[in-house]
Amino acid sequence: MIGRIHSFESFGTVDGPGVRFVAFMQGCPLRCQFCHNPDTWDPHGKCQYELEPQQLLDEVMKYRSFIKSGGVTLSGGEPLMQADFVAEFFRLCHAEGLHTALDTSGAIITERVKNVLDHTDLVLLDVKTMDAELYPRLTGVQQTNNLAFLDMLEQLHLPTWIRHVVVPGLTDNDEWLRRLGEHVAKYDCVEKIEILPYHTLGEYKYEKLGLKYKLEGVPAMTAERAQEIRAFMAEYKPCQ
């Protein structure tokens, strides 16, 4: 069983609680307009590592003293495209007492995915928008599985953080944001909402890959607007 891994981050502080080892898996079924890692889209694209689950754990264990109060996060891309690998890797992490977090769009729901959740301590669920018509334009896929995935997490009582990228002129809409807040407020499994301000740091990758950047000219979100959003979203769930 080989996992295709785009890259590592040894001391991550934004993908789950504490200091974490973050592995970005290769492959994603979505084509989000605001994605800053388009180089992870192609499941067969160039990646830095091809490892067995134990080999990835061996890499993680080099940093155990640094991540002992945090843990391990698998991100992407979409890690659930390699569900069997993720399930076995998380199982090995649990055997070592390591906290596991899964950063996912919730676009894939299968029995193999449910096996992953058996060994997952925290899900970082990306909700791109609550507007069903805008969702496919933003991502290239329908929203059905995204919301059904949250229902599944609620049934499993699996701690969840909702992540939401806010793009000026696109998803920066108070009505839609409040709709998101109202929706996730119904779920006991949701511990908090993370507002992720849109930035343009990944734009150069599109040119390098020969891809058109669909949000060309859209400015990065200001820190002031991000704080304003966090303030009113905190009416629904703790928000940062």
Contacts in CASP RR format, 6 or more apart in sequence:
PFRMAT RR
TARGET T0000
AUTHOR 0000-0000-0000
METHOD contacts of the structure
MODEL  1
MIGRIHSFESFGTVDGPGVRFVAFMQGCPLRCQFCHNPDTWDPHGKCQYE
LEPQQLLDEVMKYRSFIKSGGVTLSGGEPLMQADFVAEFFRLCHAEGLHT
ALDTSGAIITERVKNVLDHTDLVLLDVKTMDAELYPRLTGVQQTNNLAFL
DMLEQLHLPTWIRHVVVPGLTDNDEWLRRLGEHVAKYDCVEKIEILPYHT
LGEYKYEKLGLKYKLEGVPAMTAERAQEIRAFMAEYKPCQ
1 52 0 8 1.000
1 53 0 8 1.000
1 84 0 8 1.000
1 85 0 8 1.000
1 88 0 8 1.000
2 50 0 8 1.000
2 51 0 8 1.000
2 52 0 8 1.000
2 85 0 8 1.000
3 25 0 8 1.000
3 49 0 8 1.000
3 50 0 8 1.000
3 51 0 8 1.000
3 52 0 8 1.000
3 53 0 8 1.000
3 56 0 8 1.000
3 82 0 8 1.000
3 85 0 8 1.000
4 25 0 8 1.000
4 26 0 8 1.000
4 27 0 8 1.000
4 43 0 8 1.000
4 45 0 8 1.000
4 47 0 8 1.000
4 49 0 8 1.000
4 50 0 8 1.000
4 82 0 8 1.000
5 23 0 8 1.000
5 24 0 8 1.000
5 25 0 8 1.000
5 26 0 8 1.000
5 47 0 8 1.000
5 48 0 8 1.000
5 49 0 8 1.000
5 50 0 8 1.000
5 51 0 8 1.000
5 56 0 8 1.000
6 24 0 8 1.000
6 25 0 8 1.000
6 26 0 8 1.000
6 37 0 8 1.000
6 39 0 8 1.000
6 40 0 8 1.000
6 47 0 8 1.000
6 48 0 8 1.000
6 76 0 8 1.000
6 77 0 8 1.000
7 23 0 8 1.000
7 24 0 8 1.000
7 47 0 8 1.000
7 48 0 8 1.000
7 49 0 8 1.000
8 21 0 8 1.000
8 22 0 8 1.000
8 23 0 8 1.000
8 24 0 8 1.000
8 48 0 8 1.000
8 49 0 8 1.000
8 59 0 8 1.000
9 15 0 8 1.000
9 21 0 8 1.000
9 22 0 8 1.000
9 23 0 8 1.000
9 24 0 8 1.000
10 21 0 8 1.000
10 63 0 8 1.000
10 66 0 8 1.000
11 19 0 8 1.000
11 20 0 8 1.000
11 63 0 8 1.000
11 66 0 8 1.000
12 19 0 8 1.000
12 20 0 8 1.000
12 21 0 8 1.000
12 22 0 8 1.000
12 73 0 8 1.000
13 19 0 8 1.000
13 20 0 8 1.000
15 22 0 8 1.000
15 73 0 8 1.000
15 75 0 8 1.000
15 101 0 8 1.000
15 103 0 8 1.000
15 124 0 8 1.000
16 70 0 8 1.000
16 73 0 8 1.000
16 101 0 8 1.000
16 122 0 8 1.000
16 124 0 8 1.000
16 161 0 8 1.000
17 70 0 8 1.000
17 99 0 8 1.000
17 101 0 8 1.000
17 122 0 8 1.000
18 67 0 8 1.000
18 69 0 8 1.000
18 70 0 8 1.000
18 71 0 8 1.000
19 66 0 8 1.000
19 67 0 8 1.000
19 69 0 8 1.000
19 70 0 8 1.000
19 71 0 8 1.000
20 67 0 8 1.000
20 70 0 8 1.000
20 71 0 8 1.000
20 72 0 8 1.000
20 73 0 8 1.000
20 101 0 8 1.000
21 59 0 8 1.000
21 60 0 8 1.000
21 63 0 8 1.000
21 67 0 8 1.000
21 71 0 8 1.000
21 72 0 8 1.000
21 73 0 8 1.000
22 72 0 8 1.000
22 73 0 8 1.000
22 74 0 8 1.000
22 75 0 8 1.000
23 56 0 8 1.000
23 72 0 8 1.000
23 73 0 8 1.000
23 74 0 8 1.000
23 75 0 8 1.000
24 37 0 8 1.000
24 40 0 8 1.000
24 75 0 8 1.000
24 76 0 8 1.000
24 77 0 8 1.000
25 40 0 8 1.000
25 74 0 8 1.000
25 75 0 8 1.000
25 76 0 8 1.000
25 77 0 8 1.000
25 78 0 8 1.000
25 79 0 8 1.000
25 81 0 8 1.000
25 82 0 8 1.000
25 86 0 8 1.000
26 40 0 8 1.000
26 42 0 8 1.000
26 43 0 8 1.000
26 45 0 8 1.000
26 47 0 8 1.000
26 76 0 8 1.000
26 77 0 8 1.000
26 82 0 8 1.000
27 40 0 8 1.000
27 41 0 8 1.000
27 42 0 8 1.000
27 43 0 8 1.000
27 45 0 8 1.000
27 76 0 8 1.000
27 77 0 8 1.000
27 78 0 8 1.000
27 81 0 8 1.000
27 82 0 8 1.000
28 35 0 8 1.000
28 40 0 8 1.000
28 41 0 8 1.000
28 76 0 8 1.000
28 77 0 8 1.000
28 78 0 8 1.000
28 81 0 8 1.000
28 105 0 8 1.000
29 78 0 8 1.000
29 81 0 8 1.000
29 107 0 8 1.000
29 108 0 8 1.000
29 141 0 8 1.000
30 78 0 8 1.000
30 105 0 8 1.000
30 107 0 8 1.000
30 139 0 8 1.000
30 140 0 8 1.000
30 141 0 8 1.000
31 41 0 8 1.000
31 139 0 8 1.000
31 140 0 8 1.000
32 128 0 8 1.000
32 138 0 8 1.000
32 139 0 8 1.000
32 165 0 8 1.000
33 137 0 8 1.000
33 138 0 8 1.000
33 139 0 8 1.000
33 167 0 8 1.000
33 170 0 8 1.000
33 214 0 8 1.000
33 215 0 8 1.000
34 138 0 8 1.000
34 165 0 8 1.000
34 167 0 8 1.000
34 170 0 8 1.000
34 198 0 8 1.000
34 215 0 8 1.000
35 41 0 8 1.000
36 199 0 8 1.000
36 201 0 8 1.000
36 202 0 8 1.000
36 205 0 8 1.000
37 76 0 8 1.000
37 77 0 8 1.000
37 202 0 8 1.000
37 205 0 8 1.000
38 202 0 8 1.000
38 205 0 8 1.000
38 206 0 8 1.000
38 209 0 8 1.000
38 211 0 8 1.000
39 45 0 8 1.000
39 46 0 8 1.000
39 205 0 8 1.000
39 209 0 8 1.000
40 76 0 8 1.000
40 77 0 8 1.000
41 77 0 8 1.000
43 81 0 8 1.000
49 56 0 8 1.000
51 59 0 8 1.000
53 85 0 8 1.000
53 88 0 8 1.000
53 89 0 8 1.000
53 91 0 8 1.000
53 92 0 8 1.000
54 92 0 8 1.000
56 89 0 8 1.000
57 89 0 8 1.000
57 92 0 8 1.000
57 93 0 8 1.000
57 96 0 8 1.000
60 67 0 8 1.000
60 72 0 8 1.000
60 93 0 8 1.000
60 98 0 8 1.000
61 96 0 8 1.000
64 96 0 8 1.000
64 98 0 8 1.000
67 98 0 8 1.000
70 99 0 8 1.000
71 93 0 8 1.000
71 98 0 8 1.000
71 99 0 8 1.000
71 100 0 8 1.000
71 101 0 8 1.000
72 90 0 8 1.000
72 93 0 8 1.000
72 98 0 8 1.000
72 99 0 8 1.000
72 100 0 8 1.000
72 101 0 8 1.000
73 100 0 8 1.000
73 101 0 8 1.000
73 102 0 8 1.000
73 103 0 8 1.000
73 124 0 8 1.000
74 86 0 8 1.000
74 89 0 8 1.000
74 90 0 8 1.000
74 100 0 8 1.000
74 101 0 8 1.000
74 102 0 8 1.000
74 103 0 8 1.000
75 103 0 8 1.000
75 124 0 8 1.000
76 103 0 8 1.000
78 104 0 8 1.000
78 105 0 8 1.000
78 106 0 8 1.000
78 107 0 8 1.000
78 108 0 8 1.000
79 86 0 8 1.000
79 102 0 8 1.000
79 103 0 8 1.000
79 104 0 8 1.000
80 86 0 8 1.000
80 102 0 8 1.000
80 104 0 8 1.000
80 106 0 8 1.000
80 107 0 8 1.000
80 108 0 8 1.000
80 113 0 8 1.000
80 116 0 8 1.000
81 108 0 8 1.000
83 108 0 8 1.000
83 110 0 8 1.000
83 112 0 8 1.000
83 113 0 8 1.000
83 115 0 8 1.000
83 116 0 8 1.000
84 112 0 8 1.000
84 115 0 8 1.000
86 102 0 8 1.000
86 116 0 8 1.000
87 112 0 8 1.000
87 115 0 8 1.000
87 116 0 8 1.000
87 118 0 8 1.000
87 119 0 8 1.000
90 100 0 8 1.000
90 102 0 8 1.000
90 116 0 8 1.000
90 119 0 8 1.000
90 120 0 8 1.000
91 119 0 8 1.000
93 99 0 8 1.000
93 100 0 8 1.000
93 119 0 8 1.000
94 100 0 8 1.000
94 119 0 8 1.000
99 121 0 8 1.000
99 122 0 8 1.000
100 119 0 8 1.000
100 120 0 8 1.000
100 121 0 8 1.000
100 122 0 8 1.000
101 120 0 8 1.000
101 121 0 8 1.000
101 122 0 8 1.000
101 123 0 8 1.000
101 124 0 8 1.000
102 116 0 8 1.000
102 117 0 8 1.000
102 120 0 8 1.000
102 122 0 8 1.000
102 123 0 8 1.000
102 124 0 8 1.000
103 124 0 8 1.000
103 126 0 8 1.000
103 163 0 8 1.000
104 123 0 8 1.000
104 124 0 8 1.000
104 125 0 8 1.000
104 126 0 8 1.000
104 149 0 8 1.000
105 125 0 8 1.000
105 126 0 8 1.000
105 128 0 8 1.000
105 139 0 8 1.000
105 146 0 8 1.000
106 125 0 8 1.000
106 126 0 8 1.000
106 145 0 8 1.000
106 146 0 8 1.000
106 149 0 8 1.000
107 141 0 8 1.000
107 145 0 8 1.000
107 146 0 8 1.000
107 149 0 8 1.000
108 145 0 8 1.000
109 145 0 8 1.000
109 148 0 8 1.000
109 149 0 8 1.000
109 152 0 8 1.000
114 152 0 8 1.000
117 123 0 8 1.000
117 152 0 8 1.000
117 153 0 8 1.000
117 156 0 8 1.000
117 158 0 8 1.000
120 158 0 8 1.000
121 159 0 8 1.000
122 158 0 8 1.000
122 159 0 8 1.000
122 160 0 8 1.000
122 161 0 8 1.000
123 153 0 8 1.000
123 158 0 8 1.000
123 159 0 8 1.000
123 160 0 8 1.000
123 161 0 8 1.000
124 160 0 8 1.000
124 161 0 8 1.000
124 163 0 8 1.000
124 194 0 8 1.000
125 146 0 8 1.000
125 149 0 8 1.000
125 150 0 8 1.000
125 153 0 8 1.000
125 160 0 8 1.000
125 161 0 8 1.000
125 162 0 8 1.000
125 163 0 8 1.000
126 163 0 8 1.000
126 164 0 8 1.000
126 165 0 8 1.000
127 146 0 8 1.000
127 150 0 8 1.000
127 162 0 8 1.000
127 163 0 8 1.000
127 164 0 8 1.000
127 180 0 8 1.000
127 184 0 8 1.000
128 135 0 8 1.000
128 138 0 8 1.000
128 139 0 8 1.000
128 143 0 8 1.000
128 146 0 8 1.000
128 164 0 8 1.000
128 165 0 8 1.000
128 171 0 8 1.000
129 135 0 8 1.000
129 138 0 8 1.000
129 143 0 8 1.000
129 171 0 8 1.000
129 176 0 8 1.000
129 180 0 8 1.000
130 176 0 8 1.000
130 179 0 8 1.000
130 180 0 8 1.000
130 183 0 8 1.000
131 176 0 8 1.000
131 179 0 8 1.000
132 143 0 8 1.000
134 170 0 8 1.000
134 171 0 8 1.000
135 141 0 8 1.000
135 142 0 8 1.000
135 143 0 8 1.000
135 146 0 8 1.000
136 142 0 8 1.000
136 143 0 8 1.000
138 170 0 8 1.000
138 171 0 8 1.000
147 183 0 8 1.000
150 160 0 8 1.000
150 184 0 8 1.000
150 187 0 8 1.000
150 189 0 8 1.000
150 190 0 8 1.000
153 160 0 8 1.000
153 187 0 8 1.000
153 189 0 8 1.000
154 187 0 8 1.000
154 188 0 8 1.000
154 189 0 8 1.000
156 189 0 8 1.000
157 188 0 8 1.000
157 189 0 8 1.000
158 189 0 8 1.000
159 189 0 8 1.000
159 191 0 8 1.000
160 187 0 8 1.000
160 189 0 8 1.000
160 190 0 8 1.000
160 191 0 8 1.000
161 190 0 8 1.000
161 191 0 8 1.000
161 192 0 8 1.000
161 193 0 8 1.000
161 194 0 8 1.000
162 180 0 8 1.000
162 184 0 8 1.000
162 190 0 8 1.000
162 192 0 8 1.000
162 193 0 8 1.000
162 194 0 8 1.000
162 237 0 8 1.000
163 193 0 8 1.000
163 194 0 8 1.000
163 196 0 8 1.000
164 171 0 8 1.000
164 177 0 8 1.000
164 180 0 8 1.000
164 193 0 8 1.000
164 194 0 8 1.000
164 195 0 8 1.000
164 196 0 8 1.000
165 171 0 8 1.000
165 196 0 8 1.000
165 197 0 8 1.000
165 198 0 8 1.000
166 172 0 8 1.000
166 177 0 8 1.000
166 195 0 8 1.000
166 196 0 8 1.000
166 197 0 8 1.000
166 198 0 8 1.000
166 221 0 8 1.000
166 225 0 8 1.000
166 226 0 8 1.000
166 229 0 8 1.000
167 198 0 8 1.000
167 215 0 8 1.000
167 218 0 8 1.000
167 221 0 8 1.000
168 198 0 8 1.000
168 218 0 8 1.000
168 219 0 8 1.000
168 220 0 8 1.000
168 221 0 8 1.000
168 225 0 8 1.000
169 218 0 8 1.000
170 198 0 8 1.000
170 215 0 8 1.000
170 218 0 8 1.000
171 177 0 8 1.000
172 221 0 8 1.000
172 225 0 8 1.000
172 229 0 8 1.000
174 232 0 8 1.000
177 229 0 8 1.000
177 232 0 8 1.000
177 233 0 8 1.000
178 232 0 8 1.000
178 236 0 8 1.000
180 193 0 8 1.000
180 233 0 8 1.000
181 193 0 8 1.000
181 233 0 8 1.000
181 235 0 8 1.000
181 236 0 8 1.000
181 237 0 8 1.000
182 236 0 8 1.000
184 190 0 8 1.000
184 193 0 8 1.000
184 236 0 8 1.000
184 237 0 8 1.000
185 236 0 8 1.000
185 237 0 8 1.000
190 237 0 8 1.000
191 237 0 8 1.000
191 238 0 8 1.000
192 237 0 8 1.000
192 238 0 8 1.000
192 239 0 8 1.000
192 240 0 8 1.000
193 233 0 8 1.000
193 236 0 8 1.000
193 237 0 8 1.000
193 238 0 8 1.000
193 239 0 8 1.000
193 240 0 8 1.000
194 239 0 8 1.000
194 240 0 8 1.000
195 226 0 8 1.000
195 229 0 8 1.000
195 230 0 8 1.000
195 233 0 8 1.000
195 239 0 8 1.000
195 240 0 8 1.000
197 220 0 8 1.000
197 221 0 8 1.000
197 222 0 8 1.000
197 223 0 8 1.000
197 225 0 8 1.000
197 226 0 8 1.000
198 215 0 8 1.000
198 218 0 8 1.000
198 220 0 8 1.000
198 221 0 8 1.000
199 220 0 8 1.000
199 221 0 8 1.000
200 215 0 8 1.000
200 218 0 8 1.000
200 219 0 8 1.000
200 220 0 8 1.000
203 213 0 8 1.000
203 216 0 8 1.000
206 212 0 8 1.000
206 213 0 8 1.000
207 213 0 8 1.000
230 239 0 8 1.000
230 240 0 8 1.000
231 239 0 8 1.000
233 239 0 8 1.000
END
